[in-house]
Amino acid sequence: MDLIKFYDIPLKEIHLDLYVDESKNRVYKYGKKEETIDYIMILAIPKNKKDKIFEELNNARCLNDKVSKFGYCVEECKFHKENNGEIHYGKIDRENIKYKIANNWLDILLQNNIYKKESVYFNILGIIESNLDRSMFGDEKQFGNIYTRFFRTALLRTLKMFNNYDKIIVDNIYHDCTTEMEQHKYFKTSAINKIDLQEFFNKERKIHFNTEKIEFIDSDHRKSQSDESQFIQFADLILGLTCNVIHNDASNSAKTKLTEKIYPLISRILDKKTCSNKNSSYNYFNKQTIGFFPFISKEQIASKCMELYGGKIDINKMLENGYFFCNYKDILFKVDNGQISLF
């Protein structure tokens, strides 16, 4: 009789590097409604796709049609130094070299989606600060405490996009250093430690960290001397334009034109009817998400918590409850000339 051999099925795993940026105090006015929203942006890049996407981003800095690789000019052209500058949403003020590079980077994002490259994942969490009871977050460094608490939420929601893997391994988390969070007492380790502890007690542990803390780096790659900074710039650009789709607060036509380019993608993610569309040609489902918390006012929160939890405000439970969290929002940016094509 032949012996039947049983083999272990190898675990399906993915390694990720994460890049974090923020945007504070964005005012959202819709009719009589006014909110103050802080945003946390987490860009996730699979390690097996990272070299390719970096090459695309870096080469997109070269605006010479005859050269396909940045820095490979026969002679280093007079524009090389400027092309190698930091791409920062806030500093785009006219249709100059940085605008053209940002436009190229948007092509990379959109082509990633349309051709299903699965190289660029992101999760944006909008914390509606005006709906929060700030007294729950201490008397000092309230923003830092709020950000630290909800960064863990944003991180978990990002990693949920990879639930089809048996092991999700976070190798590095990079954060822009030009922020007060670098000085916060607990931020660097809090989310990692708490998720690690939570996963330790899971029967089938899925999330693993190969880093003990968040690393702060300068978003300007010339200062940091690190390629990781360019991914921070990429995250900053996507976040800035996403915020403009939502808030329509751009100060110049260059930002407006870039916003028009990303609008078809972001508007679909934010639309209640399309945010869960698995068949969209934009291929954002479970790859690129935007959400808001808490969706209702402080008074409504108190009333709902009394009804659901006997008055106890438990943020973890609130985050799991549809009364408090939403994945859609009315957007203030409007397109006058009808539907915009993908490119």
C-alpha positions as CSV (number, residue, x, y, z in Angstrom):
1,M,0.0,0.0,0.0
2,D,1.3,3.4,-0.9
3,L,1.8,5.7,2.0
4,I,-0.1,9.0,1.7
5,K,2.1,12.0,2.4
6,F,0.8,15.2,3.9
7,Y,2.6,18.4,3.3
8,D,2.2,21.7,5.1
9,I,0.8,24.4,2.8
10,P,3.3,27.3,2.9
11,L,2.0,30.4,4.5
12,K,1.1,33.2,2.3
13,E,2.9,36.3,3.6
14,I,3.6,39.9,2.7
15,H,6.3,42.3,3.9
16,L,5.3,46.0,4.0
17,D,7.0,49.4,4.5
18,L,4.6,52.1,5.7
19,Y,4.9,55.9,5.3
20,V,2.9,58.3,7.4
21,D,1.9,61.9,7.0
22,E,-0.6,64.2,8.6
23,S,-2.7,67.3,7.9
24,K,-4.1,69.3,10.8
25,N,-7.1,71.7,11.3
26,R,-8.7,71.4,7.9
27,V,-12.0,73.4,8.1
28,Y,-15.0,71.7,6.4
29,K,-18.0,74.0,5.7
30,Y,-21.1,72.4,4.2
31,G,-24.2,74.6,4.4
32,K,-24.6,75.5,8.1
33,K,-22.3,72.7,9.1
34,E,-18.7,73.4,10.1
35,E,-16.2,70.8,11.2
36,T,-12.5,70.8,12.0
37,I,-10.8,67.7,10.7
38,D,-7.3,66.2,11.3
39,Y,-6.0,63.6,8.8
40,I,-3.7,60.7,9.2
41,M,-2.3,59.2,6.0
42,I,-0.7,55.8,5.8
43,L,0.9,54.7,2.5
44,A,1.7,51.0,2.4
45,I,4.2,49.7,-0.2
46,P,4.7,45.9,-0.5
47,K,8.4,45.2,-0.3
48,N,8.4,43.0,-3.4
49,K,7.1,46.0,-5.4
50,K,9.1,48.7,-3.7
51,D,12.2,48.9,-6.0
52,K,10.0,49.2,-9.1
53,I,7.7,51.9,-7.7
54,F,10.7,53.9,-6.4
55,E,12.3,53.7,-9.8
56,E,9.1,55.0,-11.4
57,L,8.8,57.9,-8.9
58,N,12.5,58.8,-9.3
59,N,12.6,58.6,-13.1
60,A,9.4,60.7,-13.2
61,R,11.6,63.6,-12.1
62,C,13.3,63.7,-15.5
63,L,11.3,65.9,-17.8
64,N,13.6,65.3,-20.8
65,D,11.7,63.2,-23.4
66,K,14.9,61.8,-24.7
67,V,16.1,60.4,-21.3
68,S,14.2,57.6,-19.6
69,K,16.2,57.6,-16.3
70,F,16.7,60.4,-13.9
71,G,20.3,61.5,-13.6
72,Y,21.3,59.7,-16.8
73,C,21.7,62.8,-19.0
74,V,24.8,62.9,-21.3
75,E,25.7,66.0,-19.3
76,E,23.9,66.8,-16.1
77,C,21.4,69.3,-17.3
78,K,20.9,72.7,-15.8
79,F,17.5,71.6,-14.5
80,H,18.8,68.5,-12.6
81,K,19.2,70.2,-9.3
82,E,15.7,71.7,-9.3
83,N,14.1,68.4,-10.5
84,N,15.7,66.7,-7.6
85,G,13.9,68.9,-5.1
86,E,11.3,68.0,-2.5
87,I,7.8,67.5,-3.9
88,H,5.5,69.0,-1.3
89,Y,1.8,69.7,-1.9
90,G,1.8,72.8,0.2
91,K,4.6,74.4,-1.9
92,I,3.0,73.8,-5.3
93,D,2.0,77.3,-6.3
94,R,2.4,77.5,-10.1
95,E,2.8,75.2,-13.1
96,N,6.6,74.8,-12.7
97,I,9.0,71.9,-12.6
98,K,7.6,70.5,-9.3
99,Y,4.1,70.8,-10.6
100,K,5.1,68.7,-13.7
101,I,6.8,66.0,-11.5
102,A,3.7,65.9,-9.2
103,N,1.6,65.4,-12.3
104,N,3.8,62.5,-13.4
105,W,3.5,61.0,-9.9
106,L,-0.3,61.1,-10.2
107,D,0.1,59.2,-13.5
108,I,2.0,56.5,-11.6
109,L,-0.7,56.3,-8.9
110,L,-3.5,56.1,-11.5
111,Q,-1.7,53.6,-13.7
112,N,-1.0,51.5,-10.6
113,N,-4.8,51.2,-10.3
114,I,-5.9,50.8,-13.8
115,Y,-3.3,48.1,-14.6
116,K,-3.8,46.3,-11.2
117,K,-0.1,46.6,-10.3
118,E,-1.0,46.4,-6.5
119,S,2.0,48.5,-5.6
120,V,0.3,51.4,-3.9
121,Y,-2.1,51.1,-1.0
122,F,-3.2,53.8,1.3
123,N,-5.6,54.5,4.2
124,I,-6.6,58.0,5.2
125,L,-8.4,58.6,8.5
126,G,-10.2,61.9,9.0
127,I,-10.6,62.7,12.7
128,I,-13.5,65.1,13.1
129,E,-12.0,66.9,16.1
130,S,-15.0,69.2,16.5
131,N,-17.1,66.1,17.2
132,L,-14.7,64.7,19.9
133,D,-14.9,65.3,23.6
134,R,-11.4,66.5,24.0
135,S,-11.5,66.1,27.8
136,M,-11.1,62.3,27.2
137,F,-7.6,62.9,25.9
138,G,-5.9,64.6,28.8
139,D,-5.2,68.3,29.6
140,E,-1.8,68.5,28.0
141,K,-0.7,67.8,24.4
142,Q,-4.2,66.9,23.4
143,F,-3.6,66.8,19.7
144,G,-0.6,64.4,20.3
145,N,-2.8,62.2,22.5
146,I,-5.6,62.2,20.0
147,Y,-3.2,61.4,17.1
148,T,-1.5,58.6,19.0
149,R,-4.9,57.0,19.9
150,F,-6.2,57.2,16.3
151,F,-3.0,56.3,14.6
152,R,-3.5,52.7,16.0
153,T,-6.9,52.7,14.4
154,A,-5.5,54.0,11.1
155,L,-2.7,51.4,11.2
156,L,-5.1,48.5,11.8
157,R,-7.4,49.6,9.1
158,T,-4.5,49.8,6.7
159,L,-3.3,46.3,7.6
160,K,-6.8,44.9,7.1
161,M,-6.4,45.5,3.4
162,F,-4.0,42.5,3.4
163,N,-6.3,40.1,5.2
164,N,-6.0,37.6,2.3
165,Y,-2.4,36.9,3.6
166,D,-1.7,34.5,6.4
167,K,1.1,36.7,7.7
168,I,1.3,40.5,7.4
169,I,4.9,41.6,8.3
170,V,5.6,45.3,8.8
171,D,9.3,45.8,8.3
172,N,9.4,49.6,8.8
173,I,7.2,52.6,9.6
174,Y,8.5,56.0,8.5
175,H,7.0,59.3,9.6
176,D,7.7,62.8,8.4
177,C,9.9,64.4,11.1
178,T,8.5,67.9,10.6
179,T,5.8,67.4,13.1
180,E,5.2,67.7,16.9
181,M,4.6,63.9,17.0
182,E,8.4,63.3,17.0
183,Q,8.4,64.8,20.6
184,H,5.4,62.9,21.9
185,K,6.3,60.6,24.8
186,Y,4.4,57.5,23.6
187,F,3.8,57.9,19.9
188,K,6.8,56.1,18.5
189,T,6.0,52.8,20.2
190,S,2.4,52.9,21.4
191,A,0.6,51.5,18.4
192,I,3.2,48.8,17.7
193,N,3.2,47.6,21.3
194,K,-0.6,47.5,21.7
195,I,-1.2,45.7,18.4
196,D,1.7,43.3,19.2
197,L,0.1,42.5,22.5
198,Q,-3.3,42.1,21.0
199,E,-1.9,39.7,18.3
200,F,0.0,37.7,20.9
201,F,-3.3,36.5,22.3
202,N,-4.8,35.7,18.9
203,K,-5.0,31.9,18.2
204,E,-3.8,32.6,14.6
205,R,-1.4,35.5,14.8
206,K,-1.5,37.4,11.6
207,I,0.3,40.8,12.1
208,H,4.0,40.9,12.9
209,F,6.4,43.8,13.3
210,N,10.1,43.7,12.4
211,T,10.5,47.1,14.0
212,E,10.0,48.3,17.6
213,K,9.3,51.9,16.8
214,I,8.3,54.5,14.2
215,E,11.3,56.1,12.5
216,F,11.1,59.9,11.9
217,I,12.9,61.0,8.7
218,D,13.0,64.3,6.9
219,S,10.7,64.3,3.9
220,D,13.4,66.1,1.9
221,H,15.6,63.2,0.5
222,R,18.5,65.6,0.0
223,K,18.6,66.2,3.8
224,S,17.8,62.7,4.9
225,Q,20.1,61.1,2.3
226,S,17.4,58.4,2.2
227,D,15.2,57.1,-0.6
228,E,12.5,56.5,1.9
229,S,11.9,60.3,2.0
230,Q,10.5,60.2,-1.6
231,F,7.7,57.9,-0.4
232,I,6.9,60.4,2.3
233,Q,6.6,63.0,-0.4
234,F,4.4,60.7,-2.4
235,A,2.1,60.3,0.6
236,D,2.1,64.1,1.2
237,L,1.0,64.7,-2.4
238,I,-1.8,62.2,-2.3
239,L,-3.0,63.4,1.1
240,G,-2.9,67.1,0.1
241,L,-4.9,66.6,-3.1
242,T,-7.4,64.3,-1.3
243,C,-8.0,67.0,1.3
244,N,-8.5,69.5,-1.5
245,V,-11.1,67.2,-3.1
246,I,-12.9,67.2,0.2
247,H,-12.4,70.8,1.3
248,N,-11.9,72.7,-1.9
249,D,-9.4,75.1,-0.3
250,A,-6.6,75.2,-2.9
251,S,-5.0,78.6,-3.2
252,N,-3.9,78.4,-6.9
253,S,-4.7,76.9,-10.3
254,A,-1.8,74.5,-10.2
255,K,-3.2,72.7,-7.2
256,T,-6.7,72.8,-8.8
257,K,-5.4,71.1,-12.0
258,L,-3.7,68.4,-10.0
259,T,-6.9,67.9,-7.9
260,E,-8.9,67.5,-11.1
261,K,-6.6,64.7,-12.1
262,I,-7.0,62.7,-8.9
263,Y,-10.7,63.6,-8.5
264,P,-12.2,60.6,-10.3
265,L,-10.4,58.2,-8.0
266,I,-11.0,60.0,-4.7
267,S,-14.6,60.9,-5.5
268,R,-15.4,57.2,-6.0
269,I,-13.8,56.2,-2.8
270,L,-15.8,58.9,-0.9
271,D,-19.2,58.2,-2.6
272,K,-21.6,56.0,-0.5
273,K,-22.8,54.3,-3.7
274,T,-19.3,53.5,-5.1
275,C,-17.0,53.2,-2.1
276,S,-17.5,49.4,-2.0
277,N,-17.6,48.8,-5.7
278,K,-15.3,45.7,-6.3
279,N,-15.7,46.0,-10.1
280,S,-14.6,49.6,-10.6
281,S,-12.1,50.2,-13.3
282,Y,-10.2,52.3,-10.8
283,N,-9.5,49.2,-8.7
284,Y,-9.4,51.0,-5.3
285,F,-11.6,48.5,-3.4
286,N,-9.7,47.1,-0.4
287,K,-6.5,48.9,-1.6
288,Q,-7.2,52.6,-1.0
289,T,-9.7,53.8,1.6
290,I,-10.8,57.0,3.3
291,G,-12.9,57.1,6.5
292,F,-14.1,59.6,9.1
293,F,-14.6,59.4,12.9
294,P,-16.7,60.3,14.8
295,F,-19.3,61.0,12.2
296,I,-21.8,62.5,14.7
297,S,-21.7,65.3,17.2
298,K,-20.6,65.2,20.8
299,E,-24.2,65.4,21.9
300,Q,-25.3,62.6,19.6
301,I,-22.3,60.5,20.8
302,A,-23.4,60.9,24.4
303,S,-26.9,59.9,23.6
304,K,-25.9,56.9,21.5
305,C,-23.4,55.7,24.1
306,M,-26.1,55.9,26.8
307,E,-28.3,53.8,24.5
308,L,-25.7,51.3,23.4
309,Y,-23.2,51.1,26.3
310,G,-25.0,52.5,29.3
311,G,-23.2,55.8,29.1
312,K,-19.7,54.4,29.0
313,I,-17.7,55.9,26.1
314,D,-15.5,53.1,24.8
315,I,-13.6,54.3,21.7
316,N,-12.8,50.8,20.6
317,K,-16.5,49.9,20.6
318,M,-17.4,53.2,19.0
319,L,-15.0,52.5,16.1
320,E,-16.7,49.2,15.5
321,N,-20.1,50.7,15.4
322,G,-21.6,52.2,12.2
323,Y,-23.2,55.0,14.2
324,F,-19.8,56.6,14.7
325,F,-17.7,55.8,11.7
326,C,-18.3,56.3,8.0
327,N,-16.4,55.7,4.8
328,Y,-18.0,58.4,2.7
329,K,-18.4,62.2,2.7
330,D,-19.9,64.9,0.6
331,I,-17.1,66.6,-1.3
332,L,-16.8,70.4,-1.9
333,F,-14.5,70.2,-4.9
334,K,-16.7,70.3,-8.1
335,V,-15.7,69.7,-11.7
336,D,-17.4,72.1,-14.1
337,N,-16.6,70.4,-17.4
338,G,-18.2,67.0,-16.7
339,Q,-16.6,63.6,-16.1
340,I,-12.8,63.5,-16.1
341,S,-11.1,60.5,-17.8
342,L,-8.5,58.4,-16.0
343,F,-5.6,60.2,-17.8
